[in-house]
Amino acid sequence: MTVTDAPKIVTSRWDLDDGHTIERYLETGGYEGLRAALAKAPADVTEEVKSASLLGRGGAGFPAGVKWGFCPPGVFPRYLVVNGDESEPGTYKDRILMERDPHQLIEGILIACYAVGCSQAFLYVRGEMALAQERIAQALNDAYAAGYVGKNICGTDFSLDIVLHWGAGAYIVGEETALIESLEGNRGMPRLKPPFFPAAKGLYMQPTIVNNVETLSNLPWILTNGGAAFAALGAENSKGTRIFAVSGHVKNPGVYEVEFGVTTFRDLIYAPVYGGGIRGGHELKAFIPGGASAPWLYPEHLDTPLEAATVGKLGTMLGSGAVVVFDETTDMVKAALRLVRFFARESCGKCTPCREGTSWLEMILERILDGHGRPEDLNLLMDVADNISVGLAWPPTQTTICPLGQSATSPIASAVMRFRDEFEAYLGGPAEMTVEVKGAAFVGKPTPTVQDLSLETTADV
Amino acid sequence: MARFTDANLATALEIVSRYPIAKSATIPLLHLAQEQDGYVTDDAMEHIAELVGTTPAQVLGTCSFYEMFKREPVGRYAINICTNIACQIMGGEELLHHAEEKLGIRSGSTTPDGLFTVEDVECIAACTEAPCLQVNYRYRHRITHEEFDQLVDDLAAGRLDDEVPPHGTLARVRQHIPADRAAGVADPTVNVEPVWLAIAAAEEGGDGK
């Protein structure tokens, strides 16, 4: 079991009762990263962030510094849009970052806007998060009064307004182009990429950087301590630390910042300082490694490091850092139905395979659970899933504008391929399944060893 | 009362002024309308359309897309119980059924006295604190059936009025950008390099980025 002594980079103020106030923030190193950034040229700040190899923490895991470089030269104004619309089932980190350390996020926004040359920032907080909205509003009001936000920040030529914006309940708005539509006052329906890559044609058709709350919250530490110090933590392709929410059937459900890339699922689920193991008298059946959209993993995968590329080779993803643990009492057909119902409810309705497919998946599963299932329903489920994401492969194929539809196929393919007997029990007998499935996590390929994946590791892993 | 009051109109105009394009204020103004009346009225949507320069139909189109906006009266307290995956396996569905029994209503409806609306909702980002719920978007973590009953009794008796405002009110702290500190909105139709980038480029003697 490995619990490394990596510093707390983004959660250092979570234990303080007043970590959200500007007074405490300034006493604990607040706005020093901004001052360090302002002492450099904007391009050098981008280089510092690139040297940290900070991967986006929203789900897609794209390098933050590289993303910034996609804005076309000479086209202004550029905007920054902060994605605080955390709603992926199982995910619980951005809300705490906004509630307990809003100034850290504000400082991260300032650093990003200075580096990229964004003239205005919009902080989009999920509508349901009233406390986060209050804390951020207060923090912004205090930061304006103290000269950290607004005109001539810290007496320099850098000026920026940060506008607090809030949503109204729609998971799809976490998708970056839907977020922009929503911020423009519209229904939150995704835009087609290309041509609407936000860095080129985003908010008001201008170059726009969309970054996640946790991603930006790392920037003050990186600018204060240097990109190299950040990159010294973690593994080859997953640097720094990362927040994981461990929920479900563990002894200590909680939100933990761990060293990225070297900590394993076993550490996260079983270490006494993290999940503490499966609740008394029960054993692990399966776990979701990265939010509702991720294909499931099983006990044989526990020693996999929390490293993006490694988990990708298993046919799933770390996604949004949401680990949901199931013990042997879990009815996997019910679990699959609940997850599919989520995607059916949250489908925006723009693309047919998602709008129709997710609803049919829900209805077929309900029929099976109600005891009215037909023997051919198992194959029908997989056939519908295969029509939403052809081949049920990993990385998934996409028949829609955004990835919501294909995400609904992850729990279906996982549950059917691994727990077919549970479906057959509801169906009252053996059921044929002829749909061809390609994703590694679905077909249960043997776990590759760490050597197979040619990873650099520490001795303890 | 359905169009904005004078005080709320002033707030609405302040919100609109922060955006380069007024229509971006649509969702914040819908929240303001819901805070004023407890739900979003047709008159409010017409007023919002005037304020953001669009049509009432477009405001309705936006309003009807989002779960939080109610276009008919709901209870003074909207209790949203999460039944998504992490809560489902920790008793969220049982909690929802208990709530329905306690309040004597089905999920999605309101008690006859207009006090409570109960709904099953999707993940509200408190997965490690399952089962969880929100009352008017204020959290309750790891809630037992007994704690639920107590919560309902406390709300009905007005004992939680300080913590839980009536339905429609979200944040009780608003952002205010002081005029002497404002950097100003960034007009998307004016292609000007930010001054700090231009200065850095000049110092480098290069072409900027």
Chai-1 contact restraints between the chains, C-beta under 6 A:
chainA,res_idxA,chainB,res_idxB,connection_type,confidence,min_distance_angstrom,max_distance_angstrom,comment,restraint_id
A,A41,B,A200,contact,1.0,0.0,6.0,A-B,restraint_1
A,P42,B,L197,contact,1.0,0.0,6.0,A-B,restraint_2
A,P42,B,A200,contact,1.0,0.0,6.0,A-B,restraint_3
A,A43,B,K209,contact,1.0,0.0,6.0,A-B,restraint_4
A,F76,B,N191,contact,1.0,0.0,6.0,A-B,restraint_5
A,F76,B,V192,contact,1.0,0.0,6.0,A-B,restraint_6
A,F76,B,E193,contact,1.0,0.0,6.0,A-B,restraint_7
A,P77,B,A186,contact,1.0,0.0,6.0,A-B,restraint_8
A,E86,B,A125,contact,1.0,0.0,6.0,A-B,restraint_9
A,P89,B,N84,contact,1.0,0.0,6.0,A-B,restraint_10
A,P89,B,I85,contact,1.0,0.0,6.0,A-B,restraint_11
A,P89,B,C123,contact,1.0,0.0,6.0,A-B,restraint_12
A,G90,B,A86,contact,1.0,0.0,6.0,A-B,restraint_13
A,G90,B,C127,contact,1.0,0.0,6.0,A-B,restraint_14
A,Y92,B,A125,contact,1.0,0.0,6.0,A-B,restraint_15
A,Y92,B,C127,contact,1.0,0.0,6.0,A-B,restraint_16
A,Y92,B,T128,contact,1.0,0.0,6.0,A-B,restraint_17
A,R95,B,A125,contact,1.0,0.0,6.0,A-B,restraint_18
A,G117,B,P194,contact,1.0,0.0,6.0,A-B,restraint_19
A,G117,B,L197,contact,1.0,0.0,6.0,A-B,restraint_20
A,S119,B,A186,contact,1.0,0.0,6.0,A-B,restraint_21
A,S119,B,P194,contact,1.0,0.0,6.0,A-B,restraint_22
A,Q120,B,A186,contact,1.0,0.0,6.0,A-B,restraint_23
A,G127,B,M68,contact,1.0,0.0,6.0,A-B,restraint_24
A,E128,B,I124,contact,1.0,0.0,6.0,A-B,restraint_25
A,E128,B,Y137,contact,1.0,0.0,6.0,A-B,restraint_26
A,A130,B,Y137,contact,1.0,0.0,6.0,A-B,restraint_27
A,A130,B,L170,contact,1.0,0.0,6.0,A-B,restraint_28
A,A130,B,A171,contact,1.0,0.0,6.0,A-B,restraint_29
A,Q133,B,L170,contact,1.0,0.0,6.0,A-B,restraint_30
A,Q133,B,A171,contact,1.0,0.0,6.0,A-B,restraint_31
A,E134,B,A171,contact,1.0,0.0,6.0,A-B,restraint_32
A,E134,B,V173,contact,1.0,0.0,6.0,A-B,restraint_33
A,A137,B,A171,contact,1.0,0.0,6.0,A-B,restraint_34
A,A137,B,V173,contact,1.0,0.0,6.0,A-B,restraint_35
A,A137,B,R174,contact,1.0,0.0,6.0,A-B,restraint_36
A,A137,B,Q175,contact,1.0,0.0,6.0,A-B,restraint_37
A,Q138,B,V173,contact,1.0,0.0,6.0,A-B,restraint_38
A,L140,B,Q175,contact,1.0,0.0,6.0,A-B,restraint_39
A,N141,B,H176,contact,1.0,0.0,6.0,A-B,restraint_40
A,Y144,B,R181,contact,1.0,0.0,6.0,A-B,restraint_41
A,G150,B,R181,contact,1.0,0.0,6.0,A-B,restraint_42
A,G150,B,A182,contact,1.0,0.0,6.0,A-B,restraint_43
A,G150,B,A183,contact,1.0,0.0,6.0,A-B,restraint_44
A,K151,B,R181,contact,1.0,0.0,6.0,A-B,restraint_45
A,K151,B,A183,contact,1.0,0.0,6.0,A-B,restraint_46
A,D157,B,V195,contact,1.0,0.0,6.0,A-B,restraint_47
A,D157,B,W196,contact,1.0,0.0,6.0,A-B,restraint_48
A,D157,B,I199,contact,1.0,0.0,6.0,A-B,restraint_49
A,F158,B,W196,contact,1.0,0.0,6.0,A-B,restraint_50
A,S159,B,A183,contact,1.0,0.0,6.0,A-B,restraint_51
A,L160,B,A183,contact,1.0,0.0,6.0,A-B,restraint_52
A,D161,B,A183,contact,1.0,0.0,6.0,A-B,restraint_53
A,V163,B,R18,contact,1.0,0.0,6.0,A-B,restraint_54
A,L164,B,Q175,contact,1.0,0.0,6.0,A-B,restraint_55
A,A168,B,I27,contact,1.0,0.0,6.0,A-B,restraint_56
A,A168,B,Y66,contact,1.0,0.0,6.0,A-B,restraint_57
A,A168,B,M68,contact,1.0,0.0,6.0,A-B,restraint_58
A,A168,B,F69,contact,1.0,0.0,6.0,A-B,restraint_59
A,G169,B,Y66,contact,1.0,0.0,6.0,A-B,restraint_60
A,G169,B,E67,contact,1.0,0.0,6.0,A-B,restraint_61
A,G169,B,M68,contact,1.0,0.0,6.0,A-B,restraint_62
A,A170,B,Y66,contact,1.0,0.0,6.0,A-B,restraint_63
A,L183,B,S24,contact,1.0,0.0,6.0,A-B,restraint_64
A,E184,B,S24,contact,1.0,0.0,6.0,A-B,restraint_65
A,G185,B,K23,contact,1.0,0.0,6.0,A-B,restraint_66
A,G185,B,S24,contact,1.0,0.0,6.0,A-B,restraint_67
A,G185,B,T26,contact,1.0,0.0,6.0,A-B,restraint_68
A,N186,B,T62,contact,1.0,0.0,6.0,A-B,restraint_69
A,R187,B,T62,contact,1.0,0.0,6.0,A-B,restraint_70
A,R187,B,F65,contact,1.0,0.0,6.0,A-B,restraint_71
A,Y204,B,I21,contact,1.0,0.0,6.0,A-B,restraint_72
A,Y204,B,P188,contact,1.0,0.0,6.0,A-B,restraint_73
A,Q206,B,P188,contact,1.0,0.0,6.0,A-B,restraint_74
A,A245,B,C127,contact,1.0,0.0,6.0,A-B,restraint_75
A,A245,B,T128,contact,1.0,0.0,6.0,A-B,restraint_76
A,S247,B,A86,contact,1.0,0.0,6.0,A-B,restraint_77
A,S247,B,C127,contact,1.0,0.0,6.0,A-B,restraint_78
A,S247,B,T128,contact,1.0,0.0,6.0,A-B,restraint_79
A,G248,B,A86,contact,1.0,0.0,6.0,A-B,restraint_80
A,G248,B,I89,contact,1.0,0.0,6.0,A-B,restraint_81
A,P253,B,T128,contact,1.0,0.0,6.0,A-B,restraint_82
A,G254,B,T128,contact,1.0,0.0,6.0,A-B,restraint_83
A,V255,B,T128,contact,1.0,0.0,6.0,A-B,restraint_84
A,V324,B,I85,contact,1.0,0.0,6.0,A-B,restraint_85
A,V324,B,A86,contact,1.0,0.0,6.0,A-B,restraint_86
A,T330,B,I89,contact,1.0,0.0,6.0,A-B,restraint_87
A,R338,B,I85,contact,1.0,0.0,6.0,A-B,restraint_88
A,R338,B,Q88,contact,1.0,0.0,6.0,A-B,restraint_89
A,L339,B,I85,contact,1.0,0.0,6.0,A-B,restraint_90
A,F342,B,N84,contact,1.0,0.0,6.0,A-B,restraint_91
A,F342,B,E122,contact,1.0,0.0,6.0,A-B,restraint_92
